[in-house]
């Protein structure tokens, strides 16, 4: 069985780093690469860059990490979306490795 994945999308890279750190300190999880998205209406957002944090581990640990990450992000610029996938299928596993952060 694959490790669960918690996907937490937040406003801004700084918030992403701090929320990722909070989640990793709260539970026994590891991180997949961050991803980014700049939506068409970016100028209307609190921060024009959305960053996706991906926590990996047991369902219980991912849930604890997500709760800590959400609390942290909400105290900063905010949360866009969050979801836990308890048992990602192989195609989803491949998609978790994709990141646009190293693209221009």
C-alpha positions in Angstrom: 0.0 0.0 0.0 1.3 3.5 -0.9 1.8 6.1 1.8 -1.1 8.6 2.1 -0.6 12.0 0.6 -1.9 15.3 2.0 -2.1 18.1 -0.5 -2.2 21.6 1.0 -2.3 24.6 -1.3 -1.4 27.9 0.2 -0.8 31.5 -0.8 2.9 32.2 -1.3 6.2 30.4 -1.0 7.1 31.7 2.4 3.8 30.5 3.8 4.4 27.1 2.1 7.8 26.7 3.7 6.5 27.6 7.2 3.4 25.4 6.9 5.5 22.5 5.6 7.9 22.9 8.5 5.0 22.9 11.0 3.5 19.8 9.5 6.8 17.9 9.6 7.4 18.9 13.2 3.8 17.8 14.1 4.0 14.3 12.6 6.2 11.6 11.1 5.8 12.7 7.5 8.1 13.5 4.6 7.6 16.0 1.8 7.3 15.6 -1.9 8.5 18.5 -4.1 6.4 21.7 -3.9 4.5 22.8 -6.9 3.3 26.2 -8.0 0.4 27.7 -9.8 -0.1 31.3 -10.9 -3.8 31.6 -11.8 -5.1 34.0 -14.4 -6.7 36.1 -11.7 -3.5 36.2 -9.6 -3.6 40.0 -9.1 -6.8 39.6 -7.1 -5.3 37.1 -4.6 -3.7 37.9 -1.3 -0.4 36.7 -2.8 -0.2 36.1 -6.6 1.5 32.7 -6.3 -0.2 29.5 -5.1 2.1 26.8 -3.7 1.2 23.1 -3.2 2.7 21.3 -0.3 2.6 17.4 -0.4 3.0 15.5 2.9 3.6 11.7 2.8 3.2 9.1 5.5 0.5 7.1 7.3 -3.0 8.5 7.2 -2.9 9.5 10.8 0.5 11.3 10.4 -0.6 13.0 7.3 -3.8 14.2 9.0 -1.8 15.6 11.9 0.6 17.3 9.5 -2.2 18.8 7.5 -3.9 20.1 10.6 -0.7 21.8 11.7 0.1 23.1 8.2 -3.5 24.5 7.8 -3.3 26.3 11.2 0.0 27.8 10.3 -1.1 28.9 6.8 -4.3 30.4 8.1 -2.4 32.5 10.5 -0.4 33.9 7.6 -1.7 34.4 4.0 -4.2 31.6 4.0 -5.2 28.2 2.6 -6.6 27.8 -0.9 -7.5 24.1 -0.8 -6.5 20.9 1.1 -7.2 17.2 0.6 -5.9 13.8 1.9 -5.6 10.8 -0.5 -5.4 7.7 1.8 -4.0 5.3 -0.8 -3.0 7.0 -4.1 -3.0 4.8 -7.1 0.2 4.4 -9.3 -0.8 7.1 -11.8 -1.3 9.6 -9.0 2.0 8.6 -7.5 3.7 9.7 -10.7 1.9 13.0 -10.7 3.2 13.8 -7.2 6.7 14.1 -8.5 5.8 16.9 -11.0 6.8 20.5 -10.0 6.7 23.8 -11.9 8.9 25.5 -9.4 12.0 24.9 -11.4 10.4 26.1 -14.6 10.5 29.7 -15.7 
